[in-house]
Amino acid sequence: MTQDAHGHGGHGNGHSHDKPEIVKQLEEADELIKRITGNYFHVHSHAHSAAIEQLANEGILERDEQGFIKFDKLDEKEAQEKLHEYMMGHFDTFMKNHLKDMWGGLSKQWKEFYRQTLLGVTENNLKQLIDAHGKDYNVEQHKDAHKKALNTIVNQHQSIKMGMVKGEHAKDVLEKYLKVDKEHLGSIDYDILGNDAQMQELMYAHANGHVNDKYIKQQVWYKKDGHDAHAHAGHGHGGH
């Protein structure tokens, strides 16, 4: 993305080389969402499998004659409490690596907030899941339980991202963030698009993967004859 922006910058006027602040913020938000989704299931499955392994090594969970761990004891309170404790330990190790020194200085409530925001897990909702599923709380069950949480996290971040964009950002967002084709840019009516509601609608469509040529041409802010009119006017002057 950066190379593309720099490449365009070389052709245009000097200041187009630098990304507008709103574009930088949107790209940073995208990068954060990408990192969260990329790590999410890895962190969750690792926390569960490492904790289960720990319980087996301590003899709290038994292994069968082939060495496979049996989950039966997870119906018992002691094993449930230990699984909860060890899994939270793994989640907190991830949070510590993510937030560095800041993690140690946070109150219990703020730690819960950050766990919820980045991992969709809190001490309480993990306990409820373990208690509810007991011996059926395997890695797949754990991942299934957190798919909805991941969707919620992504939607929250998308909402924050969309909230950054105002009508005044229309031109920068279309040109340098959405990278709308140049052929369309001349046909956009910024008097209509340049209000917060229209921009929110556009960003929502983008978040859902709907912004393409067809979508743009159907919008009220797209002047259907804008391009033809310019081209026509150009011919008129050139001919005479």
C-alpha positions in Angstrom: 0.0 0.0 0.0 2.8 2.4 0.9 4.6 1.8 -2.3 1.5 2.5 -4.3 0.9 5.7 -2.4 4.6 6.8 -3.0 4.3 5.8 -6.6 1.3 8.1 -7.1 3.0 10.8 -5.2 5.9 10.9 -7.7 3.4 11.9 -10.4 1.3 14.4 -8.6 2.1 17.6 -6.7 4.6 17.5 -3.9 2.2 17.2 -1.0 0.4 14.1 -2.4 3.6 12.2 -1.5 2.5 12.5 2.2 -0.5 10.6 3.4 -3.2 12.6 5.0 -3.6 12.0 8.7 -7.0 10.4 8.3 -5.6 7.8 5.9 -2.7 7.0 8.2 -5.2 6.5 11.1 -7.5 4.2 9.0 -4.5 2.1 7.8 -3.3 1.8 11.4 -6.8 0.6 12.5 -6.8 -1.9 9.6 -3.4 -3.2 10.7 -4.6 -3.6 14.3 -7.7 -5.5 13.2 -5.5 -7.7 11.0 -3.2 -8.5 13.9 -6.0 -9.3 16.3 -7.8 -11.7 13.8 -4.5 -13.3 12.8 -3.5 -14.1 16.4 -6.9 -14.7 17.9 -7.5 -18.5 17.4 -3.8 -19.3 17.7 -3.7 -17.7 21.2 -7.0 -19.3 22.2 -6.1 -22.8 21.1 -2.6 -22.6 22.6 -4.0 -21.4 26.0 -6.4 -24.4 26.0 -4.0 -27.1 24.8 -1.1 -26.0 27.0 -3.4 -25.8 30.1 -4.8 -29.3 29.3 -1.3 -30.7 28.9 -0.3 -29.1 32.2 -3.3 -30.7 34.0 -2.3 -34.1 32.5 1.3 -33.7 33.6 0.2 -33.0 37.1 -2.1 -36.0 37.1 -5.2 -33.9 37.5 -6.4 -35.3 34.1 -5.6 -38.9 33.2 -4.1 -40.4 30.1 -5.4 -43.6 28.5 -3.1 -46.5 27.6 -2.2 -44.9 24.3 -1.2 -41.6 25.9 -4.3 -39.6 24.9 -5.6 -37.2 27.6 -9.0 -38.1 29.0 -11.3 -35.1 29.7 -13.7 -36.9 32.1 -12.3 -35.2 35.2 -13.3 -31.8 33.8 -16.7 -32.5 35.2 -15.1 -32.1 38.6 -14.7 -28.7 40.3 -11.0 -29.0 41.1 -10.0 -29.8 37.5 -12.3 -27.0 36.3 -10.7 -24.4 38.6 -7.2 -25.5 37.6 -8.0 -25.3 33.9 -9.4 -21.8 34.4 -6.3 -20.8 36.4 -3.8 -22.1 33.8 -5.7 -20.8 30.8 -5.9 -17.3 32.3 -2.2 -17.6 32.9 -1.6 -18.2 29.2 -3.9 -15.3 28.2 -2.1 -13.0 30.6 1.3 -14.0 29.2 0.0 -13.0 25.7 -1.4 -9.7 27.1 1.9 -9.0 28.9 3.8 -9.5 25.6 1.3 -7.3 23.8 1.1 -4.4 26.3 4.7 -4.7 27.8 5.3 -2.8 31.0 1.9 -1.2 30.9 0.1 -4.6 31.8 1.7 -4.8 35.2 0.4 -1.4 36.3 -3.2 -2.0 35.3 -6.0 -2.6 37.9 -8.0 -5.8 37.7 -10.9 -4.0 35.9 -8.6 -2.5 33.2 -7.0 -5.9 32.7 -10.5 -7.4 32.1 -11.2 -4.6 29.7 -8.1 -5.3 27.6 -8.6 -9.0 27.7 -12.2 -8.5 26.5 -11.1 -6.0 23.8 -8.3 -8.0 22.3 -9.2 -11.6 23.1 -12.9 -11.6 23.8 -12.3 -13.4 27.2 -12.7 -12.4 30.8 -12.2 -14.4 34.0 -15.9 -14.7 34.4 -17.0 -15.7 30.9 -14.2 -18.3 30.7 -15.3 -19.8 34.1 -18.9 -20.0 32.8 -17.8 -21.8 29.6 -15.7 -24.4 31.5 -18.4 -25.0 34.1 -21.1 -25.3 31.4 -19.2 -27.8 29.1 -17.2 -29.8 31.6 -15.6 -32.8 30.0 -16.8 -31.6 26.6 -14.6 -28.5 26.8 -12.1 -29.5 24.2 -10.1 -27.2 21.8 -12.8 -27.2 19.1 -15.5 -26.4 21.7 -13.3 -23.6 23.0 -12.8 -22.1 19.5 -16.5 -22.4 18.7 -17.4 -20.5 21.8 -15.1 -17.6 20.9 -16.1 -17.2 17.2 -18.9 -14.9 18.2 -16.6 -13.0 20.5 -14.2 -12.4 17.6 -17.0 -11.1 15.4 -18.0 -8.7 18.3 -14.3 -7.5 18.6 -13.9 -6.9 14.9 -17.3 -5.1 14.7 -16.3 -2.9 17.7 -13.0 -1.9 16.0 -14.7 -1.3 12.7 -17.2 1.0 14.4 -14.4 3.0 16.0 -12.7 3.1 12.6 -15.8 4.3 10.8 -16.4 6.9 13.5 -13.0 8.6 12.6 -14.3 9.5 9.2 -16.2 12.8 8.6 -17.5 14.5 5.5 -14.5 16.7 5.3 -12.3 13.6 4.7 -14.3 12.5 1.6 -11.7 13.4 -1.0 -8.7 12.0 0.9 -10.5 8.8 1.8 -11.7 8.1 -1.7 -8.5 8.9 -3.4 -5.8 7.6 -1.0 -7.5 5.1 1.3 -10.2 3.4 -0.9 -8.1 4.1 -4.0 -11.1 4.7 -6.2 -10.2 4.7 -9.9 -9.2 8.1 -11.2 -11.9 7.8 -13.9 -14.5 8.0 -11.2 -13.0 10.7 -9.1 -14.0 13.4 -11.5 -17.6 12.3 -11.4 -18.0 12.6 -7.6 -20.2 15.4 -6.2 -18.4 16.3 -3.0 -21.2 18.7 -2.0 -23.3 15.6 -1.4 -20.7 13.1 -0.3 -19.0 15.7 2.0 -21.4 15.1 4.9 -20.8 12.8 7.8 -23.9 10.5 7.2 -22.9 9.8 3.5 -19.3 9.1 4.5 -20.4 6.7 7.3 -22.6 4.9 4.8 -19.6 4.6 2.4 -17.3 3.3 5.2 -19.9 0.8 6.3 -20.2 -0.5 2.7 -16.4 -0.7 2.5 -16.3 -2.7 5.8 -18.7 -5.2 4.2 -16.7 -5.5 1.0 -19.3 -3.8 -1.2 -17.4 -0.8 -2.6 -16.7 -1.5 -6.3 -17.3 0.2 -9.6 -21.0 -0.8 -9.7 -21.6 0.4 -6.1 -19.9 3.8 -6.8 -21.9 4.4 -10.0 -25.2 3.8 -8.1 -24.7 6.4 -5.4 -26.5 9.7 -5.2 -23.1 11.5 -5.0 -22.0 10.0 -8.4 -22.7 12.3 -11.3 -23.7 9.9 -14.1 -23.0 12.4 -16.9 -20.1 14.1 -15.1 -17.4 12.5 -17.2 -19.2 12.7 -20.5 -20.0 16.4 -19.9 -16.3 17.1 -19.2 -15.2 15.2 -22.3 -17.8 16.9 -24.4 -16.8 20.3 -23.2 -13.2 19.4 -24.0 -14.1 18.5 -27.6 -16.0 21.6 -28.0 -13.1 23.8 -27.1 -10.5 21.8 -29.0 -12.6 21.7 -32.2 -13.1 25.4 -32.4 
